[in-house]
Amino acid sequence: MKITPTIITAALAGLFSALAWPWLWASYGGASGGTVELVVGTLLLIGLPAHLFVVGLKPADQAPGSRSIDKPLLLRIAAWLAAALVASMLAGSLRG
C-alpha cells in the first residue's frame, strides 16, 4: 500500500487527531487511571495517522550528508497542527 503524504492528508490527519483526543482522554485519561490504554490509544489514533499521512513511509530523497530542510515535510506538519488547532477551537466553541 503506497501512501503519499500531502498537505490535504496531513490536514485530515490533524482533524482526525483533534477529534479523537478528547474521546481518548474522556475514556482513559484523567482520574480513570487507564494509562496503558491511553498510551496505546494515543499511538494508534494520533501517532500512527500523523506518521502515515504527514511524514510518510519512505525516506526523503536527499543526498547523503545533506543538511537541507525538508520544506514539504514542514508544510505538512504545519497543516497537521493548524487543522488540529482549528478543529479543537471549533469543538470547544460548540461545547460552550
Rosetta constraint file for C-alpha pairs under 8 A:
AtomPair CA 3 CA 52 HARMONIC 7.07 0.50
AtomPair CA 3 CA 53 HARMONIC 7.28 0.50
AtomPair CA 3 CA 56 HARMONIC 6.65 0.50
AtomPair CA 3 CA 57 HARMONIC 7.22 0.50
AtomPair CA 4 CA 53 HARMONIC 7.30 0.50
AtomPair CA 4 CA 56 HARMONIC 6.26 0.50
AtomPair CA 5 CA 9 HARMONIC 5.96 0.50
AtomPair CA 5 CA 10 HARMONIC 6.72 0.50
AtomPair CA 5 CA 52 HARMONIC 7.16 0.50
AtomPair CA 5 CA 53 HARMONIC 4.82 0.50
AtomPair CA 5 CA 54 HARMONIC 5.44 0.50
AtomPair CA 5 CA 55 HARMONIC 6.63 0.50
AtomPair CA 5 CA 56 HARMONIC 5.54 0.50
AtomPair CA 5 CA 76 HARMONIC 7.82 0.50
AtomPair CA 6 CA 10 HARMONIC 6.10 0.50
AtomPair CA 6 CA 53 HARMONIC 7.23 0.50
AtomPair CA 6 CA 54 HARMONIC 7.06 0.50
AtomPair CA 6 CA 76 HARMONIC 6.56 0.50
AtomPair CA 7 CA 11 HARMONIC 6.11 0.50
AtomPair CA 7 CA 54 HARMONIC 7.72 0.50
AtomPair CA 7 CA 75 HARMONIC 6.94 0.50
AtomPair CA 7 CA 76 HARMONIC 4.92 0.50
AtomPair CA 7 CA 79 HARMONIC 6.08 0.50
AtomPair CA 7 CA 80 HARMONIC 7.88 0.50
AtomPair CA 8 CA 12 HARMONIC 6.17 0.50
AtomPair CA 8 CA 79 HARMONIC 7.82 0.50
AtomPair CA 9 CA 13 HARMONIC 6.07 0.50
AtomPair CA 9 CA 53 HARMONIC 5.39 0.50
AtomPair CA 9 CA 54 HARMONIC 6.96 0.50
AtomPair CA 10 CA 14 HARMONIC 6.20 0.50
AtomPair CA 10 CA 50 HARMONIC 7.16 0.50
AtomPair CA 10 CA 53 HARMONIC 5.27 0.50
AtomPair CA 10 CA 54 HARMONIC 4.72 0.50
AtomPair CA 10 CA 76 HARMONIC 5.47 0.50
AtomPair CA 10 CA 77 HARMONIC 7.00 0.50
AtomPair CA 10 CA 79 HARMONIC 5.99 0.50
AtomPair CA 10 CA 80 HARMONIC 4.84 0.50
AtomPair CA 11 CA 15 HARMONIC 6.19 0.50
AtomPair CA 11 CA 76 HARMONIC 7.54 0.50
AtomPair CA 11 CA 79 HARMONIC 5.06 0.50
AtomPair CA 11 CA 80 HARMONIC 4.54 0.50
AtomPair CA 11 CA 81 HARMONIC 7.68 0.50
AtomPair CA 11 CA 82 HARMONIC 7.42 0.50
AtomPair CA 11 CA 83 HARMONIC 5.18 0.50
AtomPair CA 11 CA 84 HARMONIC 7.60 0.50
AtomPair CA 12 CA 16 HARMONIC 6.12 0.50
AtomPair CA 12 CA 80 HARMONIC 7.36 0.50
AtomPair CA 12 CA 83 HARMONIC 7.28 0.50
AtomPair CA 13 CA 17 HARMONIC 6.03 0.50
AtomPair CA 13 CA 49 HARMONIC 5.75 0.50
AtomPair CA 13 CA 50 HARMONIC 5.98 0.50
AtomPair CA 13 CA 53 HARMONIC 6.35 0.50
AtomPair CA 13 CA 54 HARMONIC 7.54 0.50
AtomPair CA 13 CA 80 HARMONIC 6.42 0.50
AtomPair CA 14 CA 18 HARMONIC 6.05 0.50
AtomPair CA 14 CA 50 HARMONIC 7.27 0.50
AtomPair CA 14 CA 79 HARMONIC 7.56 0.50
AtomPair CA 14 CA 80 HARMONIC 4.33 0.50
AtomPair CA 14 CA 81 HARMONIC 6.11 0.50
AtomPair CA 14 CA 82 HARMONIC 7.52 0.50
AtomPair CA 14 CA 83 HARMONIC 5.20 0.50
AtomPair CA 14 CA 84 HARMONIC 4.48 0.50
AtomPair CA 15 CA 19 HARMONIC 6.24 0.50
AtomPair CA 15 CA 80 HARMONIC 7.53 0.50
AtomPair CA 15 CA 83 HARMONIC 5.35 0.50
AtomPair CA 15 CA 84 HARMONIC 4.97 0.50
AtomPair CA 15 CA 87 HARMONIC 5.94 0.50
AtomPair CA 16 CA 20 HARMONIC 5.99 0.50
AtomPair CA 16 CA 46 HARMONIC 7.94 0.50
AtomPair CA 16 CA 84 HARMONIC 7.74 0.50
AtomPair CA 17 CA 21 HARMONIC 6.00 0.50
AtomPair CA 17 CA 45 HARMONIC 6.48 0.50
AtomPair CA 17 CA 46 HARMONIC 5.07 0.50
AtomPair CA 17 CA 49 HARMONIC 7.76 0.50
AtomPair CA 17 CA 84 HARMONIC 6.70 0.50
AtomPair CA 18 CA 22 HARMONIC 7.41 0.50
AtomPair CA 18 CA 84 HARMONIC 4.84 0.50
AtomPair CA 18 CA 85 HARMONIC 7.40 0.50
AtomPair CA 18 CA 87 HARMONIC 6.14 0.50
AtomPair CA 18 CA 88 HARMONIC 5.87 0.50
AtomPair CA 19 CA 23 HARMONIC 7.38 0.50
AtomPair CA 19 CA 87 HARMONIC 7.09 0.50
AtomPair CA 19 CA 88 HARMONIC 7.29 0.50
AtomPair CA 20 CA 24 HARMONIC 6.24 0.50
AtomPair CA 20 CA 45 HARMONIC 6.70 0.50
AtomPair CA 20 CA 46 HARMONIC 7.61 0.50
AtomPair CA 21 CA 25 HARMONIC 6.08 0.50
AtomPair CA 21 CA 42 HARMONIC 7.59 0.50
AtomPair CA 21 CA 45 HARMONIC 7.92 0.50
AtomPair CA 21 CA 46 HARMONIC 7.57 0.50
AtomPair CA 22 CA 26 HARMONIC 6.00 0.50
AtomPair CA 23 CA 27 HARMONIC 6.02 0.50
AtomPair CA 24 CA 28 HARMONIC 5.81 0.50
AtomPair CA 24 CA 29 HARMONIC 6.90 0.50
AtomPair CA 24 CA 38 HARMONIC 6.60 0.50
AtomPair CA 24 CA 41 HARMONIC 6.78 0.50
AtomPair CA 24 CA 42 HARMONIC 7.50 0.50
AtomPair CA 25 CA 29 HARMONIC 4.29 0.50
AtomPair CA 25 CA 30 HARMONIC 6.69 0.50
AtomPair CA 25 CA 38 HARMONIC 7.21 0.50
AtomPair CA 26 CA 30 HARMONIC 7.29 0.50
AtomPair CA 27 CA 32 HARMONIC 7.65 0.50
AtomPair CA 28 CA 32 HARMONIC 5.98 0.50
AtomPair CA 28 CA 33 HARMONIC 6.71 0.50
AtomPair CA 28 CA 34 HARMONIC 4.76 0.50
AtomPair CA 28 CA 35 HARMONIC 6.83 0.50
AtomPair CA 28 CA 37 HARMONIC 6.24 0.50
AtomPair CA 28 CA 38 HARMONIC 5.27 0.50
AtomPair CA 29 CA 33 HARMONIC 6.32 0.50
AtomPair CA 29 CA 34 HARMONIC 6.17 0.50
AtomPair CA 29 CA 35 HARMONIC 6.82 0.50
AtomPair CA 29 CA 38 HARMONIC 6.19 0.50
AtomPair CA 34 CA 38 HARMONIC 6.04 0.50
AtomPair CA 35 CA 39 HARMONIC 6.15 0.50
AtomPair CA 36 CA 40 HARMONIC 6.16 0.50
AtomPair CA 37 CA 41 HARMONIC 5.87 0.50
AtomPair CA 38 CA 42 HARMONIC 5.93 0.50
AtomPair CA 39 CA 43 HARMONIC 6.19 0.50
AtomPair CA 40 CA 44 HARMONIC 6.16 0.50
AtomPair CA 41 CA 45 HARMONIC 5.70 0.50
AtomPair CA 41 CA 46 HARMONIC 7.70 0.50
AtomPair CA 42 CA 46 HARMONIC 5.17 0.50
AtomPair CA 42 CA 47 HARMONIC 6.34 0.50
AtomPair CA 43 CA 47 HARMONIC 4.56 0.50
AtomPair CA 43 CA 48 HARMONIC 5.99 0.50
AtomPair CA 44 CA 48 HARMONIC 5.26 0.50
AtomPair CA 44 CA 49 HARMONIC 7.45 0.50
AtomPair CA 45 CA 49 HARMONIC 6.51 0.50
AtomPair CA 46 CA 50 HARMONIC 6.12 0.50
AtomPair CA 47 CA 51 HARMONIC 6.07 0.50
AtomPair CA 48 CA 52 HARMONIC 6.08 0.50
AtomPair CA 49 CA 53 HARMONIC 5.74 0.50
AtomPair CA 49 CA 54 HARMONIC 7.67 0.50
AtomPair CA 50 CA 54 HARMONIC 5.25 0.50
AtomPair CA 50 CA 55 HARMONIC 6.94 0.50
AtomPair CA 50 CA 80 HARMONIC 7.76 0.50
AtomPair CA 51 CA 55 HARMONIC 4.94 0.50
AtomPair CA 51 CA 56 HARMONIC 5.96 0.50
AtomPair CA 51 CA 57 HARMONIC 7.68 0.50
AtomPair CA 52 CA 56 HARMONIC 4.67 0.50
AtomPair CA 52 CA 57 HARMONIC 6.33 0.50
AtomPair CA 54 CA 73 HARMONIC 7.16 0.50
AtomPair CA 54 CA 76 HARMONIC 5.61 0.50
AtomPair CA 54 CA 77 HARMONIC 6.31 0.50
AtomPair CA 54 CA 80 HARMONIC 7.15 0.50
AtomPair CA 55 CA 73 HARMONIC 6.56 0.50
AtomPair CA 55 CA 76 HARMONIC 7.79 0.50
AtomPair CA 60 CA 70 HARMONIC 7.78 0.50
AtomPair CA 62 CA 66 HARMONIC 6.42 0.50
AtomPair CA 70 CA 74 HARMONIC 6.46 0.50
AtomPair CA 71 CA 75 HARMONIC 6.22 0.50
AtomPair CA 72 CA 76 HARMONIC 6.22 0.50
AtomPair CA 73 CA 77 HARMONIC 6.16 0.50
AtomPair CA 74 CA 78 HARMONIC 6.15 0.50
AtomPair CA 75 CA 79 HARMONIC 6.15 0.50
AtomPair CA 76 CA 80 HARMONIC 6.08 0.50
AtomPair CA 77 CA 81 HARMONIC 6.18 0.50
AtomPair CA 78 CA 82 HARMONIC 5.92 0.50
AtomPair CA 79 CA 83 HARMONIC 5.99 0.50
AtomPair CA 80 CA 84 HARMONIC 6.20 0.50
AtomPair CA 81 CA 85 HARMONIC 6.04 0.50
AtomPair CA 82 CA 86 HARMONIC 6.10 0.50
AtomPair CA 83 CA 87 HARMONIC 6.02 0.50
AtomPair CA 84 CA 88 HARMONIC 6.03 0.50
AtomPair CA 85 CA 89 HARMONIC 6.11 0.50
AtomPair CA 86 CA 90 HARMONIC 6.09 0.50
AtomPair CA 87 CA 91 HARMONIC 6.01 0.50
AtomPair CA 88 CA 92 HARMONIC 5.99 0.50
AtomPair CA 89 CA 93 HARMONIC 6.14 0.50
AtomPair CA 90 CA 94 HARMONIC 6.16 0.50
AtomPair CA 91 CA 95 HARMONIC 6.23 0.50
AtomPair CA 92 CA 96 HARMONIC 6.48 0.50
